[in-house]
Amino acid sequence: MPAFDPKAVIEGRTPGRARVGLTVGIVLAVICALAALGADLLESLGSGHHSVAPFLIALPFALLPVPLFVALVLLLDRLEPEPRAHLVFAFLWGAGVAALFALLINTAGLLFITQPALGTTNGDYISATFGAPVVEETLKGAFLFGMVWRRRSEFDGPTDGIIYAAMVGLGFAMMENIGYYIEALVRPTVGGAQLLGFTFVLRGVLSPFAHPIFTSMTGLGAAYTASHRRAWWALPLGWLGAMTLHGTWNGLSKFGFSGVAIAYAILFCVFIGLIVVLVKDRRRIIGLIWRVLPGYAPTGLVTLWDVQMLSTVDGRRHARTWARATGGRPAGVAMADYQLAATELALLHQRADRQVIDSGSFAQRQQALLSLMQLARGAFLSHQPEPPVPPWAAYGASGLAHGQAFAAPMPPPVLPPDGHYQPGGAAPASWPPPQPGWQQSPPPQPEWAQPPPSPQGWPQPPPGWQQPPPSHPCWEQHPPSPQGWPQPPPPQPGWQQHPPSPPEWPQPPPPQPEWPRDQQGPPQSPRYE
């Protein structure tokens, strides 16, 4: 039996299975990137300088801004970060496969089709306006097509499509800039350091996100296709938008300064639109967290205070910092896995809402994510020198403050016989009713909808509440909260143990055992050692 792999659970892949396709793809992309660099080196040697100096000068100029741009892209991907291996593959695909084949196809089209038919000037313009956008956006978009085909579950919303598209575009732009900088250095009569500086400012400073923005149109289409049923039309529509935007950018360059100004204005408007999409998508994910996770409170794995922590980027960061400070790096890794598993659990319900997952897959992934949350919590507690008091939870009321989990009804989607979820629908008449005595978990109370205000990001007791003195007997049991302070619902009989359901009725996950630190618990993952 393969060892429990937290990363595999988060990424939604089979534990223990080697990622052969990903490894082969990365190796081939690296080979293509080296071949593209070799072509740039040959261009440098074949110029009038007959030297590698232009290549050696252009390379660092192209590499210099890349770490900053990649960091900015990853900054947008903090709430539900994508697997780093996939992001590396996306960057290398743009820098290797897309850049190399675009160079070969564009050069062949220019030399054998457009220039012989239209002349040098008109041939260059037609190729740049109509040929290059089709070739380049198709090659860059091929990565996103492949992700929808092979790793559809990685797309939970438009943010994921923009992130992957941006990484592909950054890799492609980096390799393309090397060729432009070499050309600026070796161009007869007007080439040299001055033209290199102008080209660097134009391509490396003023328009560094041009290619990421173009490809983001395809990324939006890929994300919509992957996260909705029967929405394959969105992917070619996004690809068409990418080619149109790219061709408009290239075509306006013929009209001098006014054309370039219009091109930058269009690109800026699209950039602002993408920022709006990212902000709205983050709010959507936070809304999912608040809507879904309170239903899992009876399991003991999460409380309303934990939901508030999970719903802000700052709260998550503070929690990881606190975990590392109290339990070292393994505790910080366990906290990060707990946060990611909880977020994926909320997004799992969204996939059910959109009818892109069947009942069996839903139940299997739901159980895997809950198991990961418990495993991560156990690993976190095992690295604590004493029982922790999470700073975001009043009175220590956090699922991370103890090692217990309880059998409780899960909040599954209502699934008709065809296996697809119907939001708000009722169980069909052919399903047997639940056993008498089985009780549905109560809905969150109205006062849970909005957490108490906190100036520093962590919940604080209400005004007027006073900490008892050390000698006060209520140190054994804290004083009652003042009127108006949110109270959890009273325990329901069905929360601790409910009678078994008929075999045809959807079963809740089995009870999870308590994992004390001083006893041998479930198999631990080397990830937390």
C-alpha positions as CSV (number, residue, x, y, z in Angstrom):
1,M,0.0,0.0,0.0
2,P,1.6,3.4,-1.0
3,A,2.4,5.8,1.8
4,F,0.0,8.7,2.4
5,D,1.2,11.5,0.1
6,P,-0.2,15.0,1.2
7,K,1.0,16.6,-2.0
8,A,-0.8,14.0,-4.1
9,V,-4.0,14.6,-2.2
10,I,-3.8,18.4,-2.7
11,E,-3.0,18.0,-6.4
12,G,-5.7,15.4,-6.9
13,R,-3.5,12.7,-8.3
14,T,-3.0,9.0,-7.4
15,P,-0.4,8.7,-4.5
16,G,2.7,6.6,-5.3
17,R,2.4,7.0,-9.0
18,A,5.4,8.5,-10.7
19,R,4.7,11.7,-12.7
20,V,6.3,10.3,-15.9
21,G,4.4,12.6,-18.2
22,L,5.3,15.7,-16.3
23,T,8.9,14.7,-16.1
24,V,9.2,13.9,-19.8
25,G,7.5,17.2,-20.7
26,I,9.9,19.2,-18.6
27,V,12.9,17.5,-20.1
28,L,11.6,18.0,-23.6
29,A,10.9,21.7,-22.9
30,V,14.4,22.2,-21.5
31,I,15.9,20.6,-24.7
32,C,13.8,22.9,-26.8
33,A,14.9,25.9,-24.8
34,L,18.5,25.0,-25.2
35,A,17.9,24.6,-29.0
36,A,16.3,28.1,-29.1
37,L,19.4,29.5,-27.3
38,G,21.6,27.8,-29.8
39,A,19.7,29.5,-32.6
40,D,20.3,32.9,-30.9
41,L,23.9,32.1,-30.5
42,L,24.2,31.3,-34.2
43,E,22.5,34.6,-35.0
44,S,25.1,36.4,-32.9
45,L,28.0,34.5,-34.6
46,G,26.5,35.1,-38.1
47,S,26.2,38.8,-37.7
48,G,28.8,41.4,-38.8
49,H,30.5,41.1,-35.5
50,H,31.1,37.3,-35.9
51,S,31.3,37.1,-32.1
52,V,29.4,35.6,-29.1
53,A,29.5,39.1,-27.4
54,P,26.0,40.1,-28.6
55,F,24.5,36.9,-27.3
56,L,26.4,37.2,-23.9
57,I,25.1,40.8,-23.6
58,A,21.6,40.1,-24.6
59,L,21.1,37.0,-22.3
60,P,21.4,38.8,-19.0
61,F,19.3,41.7,-20.2
62,A,16.5,39.2,-21.0
63,L,16.9,37.3,-17.7
64,L,17.2,40.3,-15.5
65,P,13.5,41.2,-15.0
66,V,12.2,37.6,-15.1
67,P,12.5,36.8,-11.3
68,L,10.5,40.0,-10.4
69,F,7.8,39.2,-13.0
70,V,7.5,35.6,-11.8
71,A,7.3,36.8,-8.2
72,L,4.5,39.2,-9.1
73,V,2.5,36.4,-10.8
74,L,3.0,34.1,-7.8
75,L,1.8,36.9,-5.5
76,L,-1.6,36.6,-7.2
77,D,-1.7,32.8,-6.5
78,R,-1.5,32.7,-2.7
79,L,-5.0,31.8,-1.7
80,E,-5.1,28.5,-3.6
81,P,-1.6,28.1,-5.0
82,E,-1.0,25.9,-8.0
83,P,1.5,23.0,-7.9
84,R,5.0,24.4,-8.4
85,A,6.0,21.7,-10.8
86,H,3.1,22.6,-13.1
87,L,4.1,26.3,-13.0
88,V,7.7,25.4,-13.8
89,F,6.5,23.3,-16.8
90,A,4.3,26.2,-18.0
91,F,7.3,28.6,-17.9
92,L,9.6,26.1,-19.7
93,W,6.9,25.3,-22.3
94,G,6.8,29.0,-23.2
95,A,10.6,29.4,-23.2
96,G,11.3,26.1,-24.9
97,V,8.6,24.4,-27.1
98,A,6.6,27.5,-28.0
99,A,9.6,29.8,-28.5
100,L,11.5,27.3,-30.7
101,F,8.7,26.2,-33.0
102,A,7.5,29.8,-33.3
103,L,11.0,30.8,-34.4
104,L,11.1,28.0,-37.0
105,I,7.5,28.5,-38.4
106,N,7.6,32.4,-38.4
107,T,11.0,32.4,-40.1
108,A,9.9,29.9,-42.7
109,G,6.7,31.8,-43.4
110,L,8.6,35.1,-43.7
111,L,11.3,33.7,-46.1
112,F,9.1,31.5,-48.3
113,I,5.7,33.0,-48.3
114,T,5.2,36.7,-47.3
115,Q,8.4,38.3,-48.4
116,P,8.6,36.6,-51.9
117,A,4.9,37.5,-52.5
118,L,4.7,41.0,-51.0
119,G,8.2,42.3,-50.7
120,T,10.3,42.9,-47.6
121,T,8.4,45.7,-46.0
122,N,4.9,44.5,-46.7
123,G,5.8,40.9,-46.1
124,D,7.2,41.7,-42.6
125,Y,4.1,43.7,-41.7
126,I,1.7,41.0,-42.8
127,S,3.7,38.3,-41.1
128,A,3.8,40.2,-37.9
129,T,0.1,41.2,-37.9
130,F,-1.6,38.1,-39.2
131,G,1.0,35.2,-39.2
132,A,2.9,35.5,-35.9
133,P,-0.2,36.0,-33.7
134,V,-1.8,32.8,-35.0
135,V,1.4,30.7,-34.7
136,E,2.5,32.0,-31.3
137,E,-0.8,32.0,-29.6
138,T,-1.5,28.5,-30.9
139,L,1.8,27.2,-29.6
140,K,1.4,28.9,-26.2
141,G,-2.2,27.9,-25.9
142,A,-1.3,24.3,-26.6
143,F,-0.1,24.0,-23.0
144,L,-3.5,25.2,-21.7
145,F,-5.3,22.8,-24.1
146,G,-3.2,20.0,-22.6
147,M,-4.0,21.1,-19.1
148,V,-7.7,21.0,-19.8
149,W,-7.4,17.6,-21.4
150,R,-5.1,15.9,-18.8
151,R,-5.4,18.0,-15.6
152,R,-8.8,19.6,-15.8
153,S,-9.2,19.6,-12.0
154,E,-6.4,22.1,-11.6
155,F,-8.7,24.8,-13.0
156,D,-11.0,26.0,-10.2
157,G,-11.6,29.5,-11.6
158,P,-10.3,32.3,-13.8
159,T,-7.4,32.9,-11.5
160,D,-5.8,29.5,-12.3
161,G,-6.2,30.2,-16.1
162,I,-4.5,33.6,-15.8
163,I,-1.7,32.2,-13.6
164,Y,-0.8,29.4,-16.0
165,A,-1.1,31.6,-19.1
166,A,1.1,34.3,-17.5
167,M,3.8,31.7,-16.8
168,V,3.8,30.5,-20.4
169,G,3.8,34.0,-21.7
170,L,6.7,35.1,-19.4
171,G,8.8,32.2,-20.6
172,F,8.1,32.9,-24.3
173,A,8.7,36.7,-23.8
174,M,12.1,36.0,-22.2
175,M,13.3,33.9,-25.1
176,E,11.9,36.3,-27.7
177,N,13.6,39.3,-26.0
178,I,17.0,37.6,-26.4
179,G,16.6,37.7,-30.2
180,Y,15.4,41.3,-30.2
181,Y,18.3,42.4,-28.0
182,I,20.8,40.6,-30.3
183,E,19.3,42.2,-33.3
184,A,19.5,45.7,-31.7
185,L,23.2,45.2,-31.1
186,V,24.2,43.9,-34.5
187,R,21.9,46.0,-36.7
188,P,24.0,47.8,-39.3
189,T,24.6,51.6,-39.0
190,V,22.0,52.2,-36.3
191,G,22.6,49.2,-34.0
192,G,24.6,49.3,-30.7
193,A,24.3,50.2,-27.1
194,Q,21.8,53.0,-27.7
195,L,19.4,50.9,-29.7
196,L,19.8,48.1,-27.1
197,G,18.8,50.5,-24.3
198,F,15.8,51.7,-26.2
199,T,14.7,48.1,-27.0
200,F,15.1,47.1,-23.4
201,V,13.0,49.9,-22.1
202,L,10.3,49.2,-24.7
203,R,10.1,45.5,-24.3
204,G,11.5,44.8,-20.8
205,V,10.1,47.8,-18.9
206,L,7.1,49.2,-20.6
207,S,5.5,46.1,-22.0
208,P,6.8,43.1,-20.0
209,F,3.4,41.6,-19.6
210,A,2.3,41.8,-23.2
211,H,2.6,38.1,-23.9
212,P,1.2,37.1,-20.6
213,I,-1.8,39.3,-21.2
214,F,-2.3,37.9,-24.7
215,T,-2.2,34.3,-23.5
216,S,-4.5,35.1,-20.5
217,M,-7.4,35.3,-23.0
218,T,-6.8,31.6,-23.8
219,G,-6.3,31.0,-20.1
220,L,-9.7,32.4,-19.2
221,G,-11.3,30.3,-21.9
222,A,-9.5,27.2,-20.6
223,A,-10.5,27.9,-17.0
224,Y,-14.2,28.3,-18.0
225,T,-14.2,25.2,-20.1
226,A,-12.6,23.1,-17.3
227,S,-14.9,24.4,-14.5
228,H,-18.2,24.1,-16.3
229,R,-20.1,21.4,-18.1
230,R,-20.6,21.5,-21.8
231,A,-18.5,24.7,-22.2
232,W,-15.9,23.7,-24.8
233,W,-16.9,26.7,-26.8
234,A,-15.0,28.9,-24.3
235,L,-11.6,27.6,-25.1
236,P,-11.5,28.4,-28.8
237,L,-13.2,31.7,-28.0
238,G,-10.4,32.6,-25.6
239,W,-7.8,31.5,-28.2
240,L,-9.5,33.8,-30.8
241,G,-9.4,36.7,-28.3
242,A,-5.6,36.1,-27.7
243,M,-4.8,36.1,-31.5
244,T,-7.0,39.2,-32.0
245,L,-5.3,41.2,-29.2
246,H,-1.8,40.1,-30.3
247,G,-2.5,41.0,-33.9
248,T,-3.9,44.4,-32.9
249,W,-0.8,45.1,-30.8
250,N,1.6,44.2,-33.7
251,G,-0.5,45.9,-36.4
252,L,-0.7,49.3,-34.7
253,S,3.1,49.5,-34.6
254,K,3.1,50.6,-38.3
255,F,1.3,53.8,-37.5
256,G,4.1,55.4,-35.5
257,F,3.8,57.0,-32.1
258,S,0.0,57.4,-32.3
259,G,-0.4,53.7,-33.1
260,V,1.9,52.6,-30.3
261,A,0.0,54.9,-27.9
262,I,-3.3,53.3,-28.9
263,A,-1.8,49.8,-28.5
264,Y,-0.5,50.6,-25.0
265,A,-3.9,52.1,-24.1
266,I,-5.7,48.9,-25.2
267,L,-3.2,46.7,-23.3
268,F,-3.6,48.8,-20.2
269,C,-7.4,48.5,-20.3
270,V,-7.2,44.7,-20.7
271,F,-4.7,44.6,-17.8
272,I,-7.1,46.5,-15.6
273,G,-9.9,44.1,-16.6
274,L,-7.8,41.1,-15.6
275,I,-7.1,42.6,-12.2
276,V,-10.8,43.1,-11.7
277,V,-11.4,39.4,-12.6
278,L,-8.7,38.3,-10.1
279,V,-10.2,40.4,-7.3
280,K,-13.7,39.1,-8.0
281,D,-12.5,35.5,-8.1
282,R,-10.7,35.9,-4.8
283,R,-13.9,37.1,-3.2
284,R,-15.8,34.2,-4.8
285,I,-13.3,31.7,-3.2
286,I,-13.7,33.4,0.2
287,G,-17.4,33.2,-0.1
288,L,-17.2,29.5,-0.8
289,I,-15.0,29.0,2.3
290,W,-17.6,30.8,4.4
291,R,-20.5,28.9,2.8
292,V,-19.1,25.4,2.9
293,L,-16.6,24.9,5.7
294,P,-19.0,25.7,8.7
295,G,-20.9,22.5,7.7
296,Y,-17.8,20.5,8.7
297,A,-17.7,22.0,12.2
298,P,-19.3,18.9,13.8
299,T,-16.2,16.8,12.7
300,G,-14.0,18.8,15.0
301,L,-11.6,19.6,12.2
302,V,-12.6,23.2,11.8
303,T,-14.4,25.9,13.8
304,L,-15.8,29.3,12.9
305,W,-12.6,30.9,14.1
306,D,-10.6,28.7,11.7
307,V,-12.9,29.7,8.9
308,Q,-12.2,33.3,9.5
309,M,-8.4,32.6,9.5
310,L,-8.8,30.6,6.2
311,S,-10.7,33.4,4.5
312,T,-7.9,36.0,4.5
313,V,-4.4,35.8,3.0
314,D,-3.0,37.7,6.0
315,G,-4.7,35.3,8.4
316,R,-3.2,32.3,6.7
317,R,0.3,33.9,6.7
318,H,0.1,34.7,10.4
319,A,-1.0,31.2,11.1
320,R,1.9,29.6,9.2
321,T,4.3,32.0,10.9
322,W,2.9,31.1,14.3
323,A,3.1,27.4,13.5
324,R,6.8,27.7,12.5
325,A,7.6,29.8,15.6
326,T,6.0,27.2,18.0
327,G,6.8,23.9,16.2
328,G,9.5,24.6,13.7
329,R,9.4,24.0,9.9
330,P,7.5,20.7,10.0
331,A,4.7,22.4,11.9
332,G,4.6,25.2,9.3
333,V,4.4,22.7,6.5
334,A,1.6,20.9,8.3
335,M,-0.3,24.2,8.7
336,A,0.1,25.0,5.0
337,D,-1.3,21.6,4.1
338,Y,-4.2,22.0,6.5
339,Q,-5.0,25.3,4.9
340,L,-4.8,24.0,1.3
341,A,-6.9,20.9,2.1
342,A,-9.6,23.1,3.6
343,T,-9.6,25.4,0.6
344,E,-9.8,22.4,-1.8
345,L,-12.7,21.0,0.2
346,A,-14.6,24.3,-0.4
347,L,-13.7,24.2,-4.1
348,L,-14.8,20.6,-4.3
349,H,-18.4,21.7,-3.5
350,Q,-18.2,24.3,-6.2
351,R,-17.3,21.6,-8.8
352,A,-20.4,19.6,-7.5
353,D,-22.5,22.8,-7.9
354,R,-21.4,23.1,-11.5
355,Q,-22.0,19.4,-12.2
356,V,-18.4,18.6,-13.3
357,I,-17.9,15.8,-10.8
358,D,-19.9,12.6,-10.1
359,S,-21.0,11.3,-6.7
360,G,-18.3,8.7,-6.4
361,S,-15.5,11.1,-7.2
362,F,-17.0,13.7,-4.8
363,A,-17.2,11.3,-1.9
364,Q,-13.7,9.9,-2.5
365,R,-12.0,13.3,-2.8
366,Q,-14.0,14.6,0.2
367,Q,-12.7,11.8,2.4
368,A,-9.2,12.2,1.1
369,L,-9.2,15.9,2.0
370,L,-10.7,15.4,5.4
371,S,-8.1,12.7,6.1
372,L,-5.3,15.1,5.0
373,M,-6.7,17.8,7.3
374,Q,-6.6,15.3,10.2
375,L,-3.1,14.1,9.3
376,A,-1.8,17.6,9.0
377,R,-3.4,18.5,12.4
378,G,-1.8,15.5,14.0
379,A,1.6,16.3,12.6
380,F,1.2,19.9,13.7
381,L,0.3,18.9,17.3
382,S,3.1,16.3,17.4
383,H,5.6,19.2,17.0
384,Q,4.1,21.4,19.8
385,P,5.9,21.4,23.1
386,E,2.6,22.0,24.9
387,P,-1.1,22.2,24.0
388,P,-1.3,25.1,21.5
389,V,-3.6,28.2,21.9
390,P,-4.1,29.5,18.3
391,P,-4.0,33.3,18.4
392,W,-6.9,33.7,16.0
393,A,-9.3,31.6,18.1
394,A,-11.1,32.9,21.2
395,Y,-10.7,30.6,24.2
396,G,-8.6,28.2,22.0
397,A,-11.7,27.2,20.1
398,S,-9.9,25.9,17.0
399,G,-9.8,22.6,15.3
400,L,-6.0,22.7,15.5
401,A,-6.0,22.9,19.3
402,H,-6.8,19.2,20.0
403,G,-6.3,15.9,18.3
404,Q,-9.9,14.6,18.2
405,A,-12.2,14.1,15.3
406,F,-15.8,13.0,15.5
407,A,-18.2,11.0,13.4
408,A,-20.7,13.5,12.0
409,P,-23.0,13.8,9.0
410,M,-21.1,15.2,6.1
411,P,-22.7,18.0,4.0
412,P,-22.8,16.1,0.7
413,P,-24.4,17.5,-2.5
414,V,-27.8,16.1,-3.4
415,L,-27.1,13.7,-6.2
416,P,-29.8,12.3,-8.6
417,P,-29.5,8.8,-10.0
418,D,-27.5,10.0,-13.0
419,G,-24.7,11.0,-10.7
420,H,-24.7,14.7,-11.3
421,Y,-25.5,17.3,-8.6
422,Q,-28.5,19.5,-8.9
423,P,-28.1,22.6,-6.7
424,G,-30.9,22.9,-4.2
425,G,-32.7,19.8,-5.5
426,A,-34.2,17.1,-3.5
427,A,-33.4,13.4,-3.4
428,P,-35.4,11.4,-5.9
429,A,-38.3,9.3,-4.8
430,S,-36.4,6.1,-5.6
431,W,-34.0,6.7,-2.8
432,P,-34.9,5.3,0.6
433,P,-35.5,7.9,3.3
434,P,-32.9,8.2,6.1
435,Q,-33.4,6.2,9.3
436,P,-35.5,7.7,12.1
437,G,-33.3,9.6,14.4
438,W,-30.8,10.7,11.8
439,Q,-30.5,14.4,12.1
440,Q,-29.1,16.9,9.6
441,S,-26.4,19.2,11.0
442,P,-28.0,22.5,12.0
443,P,-27.3,25.5,9.7
444,P,-24.9,28.2,10.9
445,Q,-26.6,30.7,13.2
446,P,-27.2,34.2,11.9
447,E,-24.5,35.7,14.1
448,W,-21.9,33.4,12.5
449,A,-22.3,35.1,9.2
450,Q,-20.0,37.9,10.2
451,P,-17.0,37.3,12.5
452,P,-16.4,39.8,15.3
453,P,-14.2,42.8,14.3
454,S,-10.5,42.6,14.9
455,P,-8.0,45.5,14.4
456,Q,-5.1,43.1,14.0
457,G,-6.7,40.4,12.0
458,W,-7.4,38.0,14.9
459,P,-10.8,37.8,16.7
460,Q,-10.9,39.7,20.0
461,P,-13.3,39.4,22.9
462,P,-16.1,42.0,22.9
463,P,-15.7,45.3,24.8
464,G,-16.2,44.9,28.5
465,W,-14.9,41.3,28.8
466,Q,-12.3,41.0,31.5
467,Q,-9.6,38.3,32.0
468,P,-10.2,36.7,35.4
469,P,-7.3,36.9,38.0
470,P,-5.0,33.9,38.4
471,S,-6.7,32.8,41.6
472,H,-10.2,33.0,40.2
473,P,-12.0,29.6,40.1
474,C,-13.1,30.2,36.5
475,W,-9.5,29.5,35.4
476,E,-10.8,25.9,35.3
477,Q,-13.8,27.0,33.3
478,H,-13.9,30.4,31.6
479,P,-16.8,32.8,32.5
480,P,-19.8,32.9,30.3
481,S,-19.6,35.3,27.3
482,P,-21.6,38.5,27.5
483,Q,-24.9,38.8,25.8
484,G,-24.5,39.2,22.0
485,W,-21.2,37.2,21.8
486,P,-21.6,34.5,19.1
487,Q,-22.5,31.1,20.7
488,P,-22.1,27.8,18.9
489,P,-25.3,25.8,18.4
490,P,-26.2,23.2,21.1
491,P,-24.9,19.7,20.4
492,Q,-27.4,17.6,18.5
493,P,-27.8,13.9,19.3
494,G,-27.0,13.0,15.7
495,W,-23.6,14.8,15.8
496,Q,-21.9,12.2,17.9
497,Q,-23.4,9.0,16.5
498,H,-26.2,8.5,14.1
499,P,-27.8,5.1,13.2
500,P,-26.5,3.5,10.0
501,S,-28.2,4.3,6.8
502,P,-29.3,1.8,4.2
503,P,-26.6,0.7,1.8
504,E,-28.2,2.8,-1.0
505,W,-28.1,6.0,1.0
506,P,-24.9,8.1,0.8
507,Q,-22.7,7.2,3.7
508,P,-20.8,9.8,5.8
509,P,-17.1,9.1,6.2
510,P,-16.1,6.7,8.9
511,P,-15.1,8.0,12.3
512,Q,-11.6,9.3,12.5
513,P,-9.5,8.2,15.5
514,E,-7.9,10.5,17.9
515,W,-4.1,10.7,17.3
516,P,-2.4,11.4,20.7
517,R,1.2,12.5,20.6
518,D,2.3,9.7,23.0
519,Q,0.8,6.8,21.0
520,Q,1.4,5.3,17.6
521,G,-1.1,6.9,15.3
522,P,-1.9,6.5,11.6
523,P,1.1,6.4,9.2
524,Q,2.9,9.7,9.2
525,S,4.2,11.3,6.0
526,P,8.0,12.1,5.6
527,R,6.8,15.5,4.6
528,Y,6.3,16.5,8.2
529,E,9.6,15.1,9.6
